[in-house]
Amino acid sequence: MPALWEAVKSRNPEVGQRSRRLFDNLALASKAVELSPKQHKYRDTLAEVNFHLENRERAVEVAKEGLKIAPEDEHLEAQLKRFESEGTKE
């Protein structure tokens, strides 16, 4: 699991700070994808953050982009299925 996702998971999801932190994580994940566009695991993280922000359409799109880079990634395939089938995650 990339260090970036470990950083995302370690955030304290207190109710008043959760949205701000998710948007911080969105910025971090977006920057990681920008700097390393061929690293599919960063796209996995970006998709997950979008999913937590209830932006399911973007999560699906980013997961599909990751699978174009690494079609053999079973974790990302499972993530895509979850994003497509679940409304929101919480």
C-alpha positions as CSV (number, residue, x, y, z in Angstrom):
1,M,0.0,0.0,0.0
2,P,1.5,3.4,-0.9
3,A,2.7,5.7,1.8
4,L,0.2,8.3,0.5
5,W,-2.7,6.0,1.3
6,E,-1.3,5.4,4.8
7,A,-1.2,9.1,5.3
8,V,-4.8,9.4,4.1
9,K,-5.9,6.6,6.5
10,S,-4.1,8.1,9.5
11,R,-6.1,11.3,9.4
12,N,-8.3,11.7,12.4
13,P,-11.9,11.8,10.9
14,E,-13.4,14.1,13.5
15,V,-16.8,15.3,12.3
16,G,-15.8,19.0,12.1
17,Q,-12.5,18.4,10.4
18,R,-13.3,15.4,8.1
19,S,-14.3,17.4,5.0
20,R,-11.3,19.7,5.2
21,R,-9.0,16.7,5.6
22,L,-10.6,14.8,2.8
23,F,-10.0,17.9,0.5
24,D,-6.4,18.1,1.8
25,N,-6.1,14.4,0.8
26,L,-7.7,15.0,-2.5
27,A,-5.0,17.7,-3.2
28,L,-2.2,15.4,-2.1
29,A,-3.5,12.5,-4.2
30,S,-4.1,14.7,-7.2
31,K,-0.5,16.1,-7.0
32,A,0.9,12.5,-6.7
33,V,-0.9,11.5,-9.9
34,E,0.3,14.7,-11.6
35,L,3.9,14.0,-10.6
36,S,3.8,10.2,-11.2
37,P,1.1,9.7,-13.9
38,K,2.2,6.1,-14.5
39,Q,2.0,5.0,-10.9
40,H,-1.4,3.3,-10.8
41,K,-1.4,3.0,-7.0
42,Y,-1.6,6.8,-6.7
43,R,-4.7,6.6,-8.9
44,D,-6.1,4.0,-6.5
45,T,-5.7,6.5,-3.7
46,L,-7.2,9.4,-5.7
47,A,-10.2,7.2,-6.6
48,E,-10.7,6.2,-2.9
49,V,-10.6,9.8,-1.7
50,N,-13.1,10.8,-4.4
51,F,-15.3,8.0,-3.3
52,H,-15.2,9.2,0.4
53,L,-16.1,12.6,-0.9
54,E,-19.2,11.0,-2.5
55,N,-17.9,11.7,-6.0
56,R,-18.5,8.2,-7.2
57,E,-18.4,9.1,-10.9
58,R,-14.9,10.5,-10.6
59,A,-13.8,7.6,-8.4
60,V,-14.9,5.1,-11.2
61,E,-13.2,7.2,-13.8
62,V,-9.9,7.4,-11.9
63,A,-10.0,3.6,-11.1
64,K,-10.5,2.9,-14.8
65,E,-7.5,5.0,-15.6
66,G,-5.4,3.1,-13.1
67,L,-6.5,-0.2,-14.7
68,K,-5.4,1.0,-18.1
69,I,-1.9,1.4,-16.6
70,A,-2.0,-1.9,-14.6
71,P,-4.8,-4.2,-15.9
72,E,-3.5,-7.0,-13.8
73,D,-4.1,-5.2,-10.5
74,E,-6.7,-7.3,-8.7
75,H,-7.1,-4.8,-5.9
76,L,-7.8,-1.9,-8.2
77,E,-10.3,-4.1,-10.1
78,A,-12.1,-4.9,-6.8
79,Q,-12.1,-1.2,-6.0
80,L,-13.7,-0.3,-9.3
81,K,-16.4,-2.9,-8.7
82,R,-17.0,-1.5,-5.2
83,F,-17.2,2.1,-6.5
84,E,-19.6,1.1,-9.2
85,S,-21.9,-0.9,-6.9
86,E,-21.9,1.1,-3.6
87,G,-23.5,4.5,-3.2
88,T,-21.2,6.0,-0.7
89,K,-18.8,4.5,1.8
90,E,-18.9,5.4,5.5
